[in-house]
Amino acid sequence: MIAKAEEFIVTTQASPDPATQAADPFARLLAAAGTQKGKPPVERWNPDYCGEIDMRIAADGTWFYRGTPIGRKPLVKLFASILRKDPDRHVLVTPVERVGIEVEDAPFLAVEMAVEGEGRDRKITFRTNVDDVVSVGPDNPLRFDVEPDGGVKPYLRVRGDLWALVTRALMFDLIEMGEEHEDDGAQVYGLHAGGVFHVIARDGGHRSGAG
């Protein structure tokens, strides 16, 4: 089934048939994304919303179409380039079409990290599973969500309102870099990166996050 899906994708990309594109939203989006040069300006596009398509990004970062994994990374990166987070949903957007997709957690994963310096001079850069390279700072902060068991899940803003979940191994590295800091008279735990202090937890909560 996976092989057939990838064969359909490759065939559509190589020689798109207008009738196929008109009938299948996947083919239309693939063709539109493939015509864009550089980073598509998705934040400036505002076409009509055309409903949802059967596409899903699983919590582990795998993209699915009609229940079949999209195993070709170049295609995943192509679709990721036209992904946007609207106030009510994640969408794939082209100049003429906007469709909703399901995202189980964050659309991306932060899978590699490089650290330079320490304390207030620290710089942290991440690579995502779709090969975006993002440096932590005011426009690309870290966010630490508290889980029901008291642990934390770190996220990195990639662009717009699209976030990458930091993998568990890197999470422990981030927590290890943390330190106590006073914020409005209260003690918090967090880390400096890119000229910003990123709060991991308040009132000593980092202990459960690191467990």
C-alpha positions, 0 to 999 in steps of 0.5 A: 500500500505504501509503495502504491501511494508513493508511486502515485505521488511520484507520478503526479509530481513528475507529470501532473495530469489536470484531471487527476489534480482537479479530482484529488486535493493531494495532487493539487497541493503537490503541484502548487507547492512544487511551483513555489521558489524559495520559502512560500509566503504563506502568511500573506496568502488568504484564499478561501477555506476548502474544507479538510483533507485526510492528511495527518501529522502524528505525534512522532512527526510522521505525515499520513495521507489517507492512512498511508505514511508519506515516506519520502522526506522531500515530499514531507518537506514540500508540504511542510513549506506550505503549512500554516497555523490559523487561529482554529486549525492547521492548514496547507495553503496555496495562493488559490486554496486552503485546506485543513489537516489534523495535527496530533501534537506539534507539526514538527520535531526538534531533533538536533541541538547545538549550544554555544556559550553559557548563561546570559551569553548562551546561544542554542540552535535546533534542526527540525525533522524537516531540516529547518534550522532555528536559533532560539531567541525573542522571535523563536522562544522555547515553551515548556508545557506542564503535563498532567503527571507534573512533567514538562514538554518543551516546544520551539517556535519555528515560524508563525504559530508553528511549533516543534516538539523538542525530543525527550533526549534534548529535553533533559539537556535543556533542563540540565542547563537550567538555573534558578531565577527571580521573576517578579519576586518569585523564584522560577527555574529556566534557562538563558538563550538568545538573550531571553530567559525561558521559564521551564517551571515555577515553584521548583516544578523542574524536579518532576520534569526532569524525573 
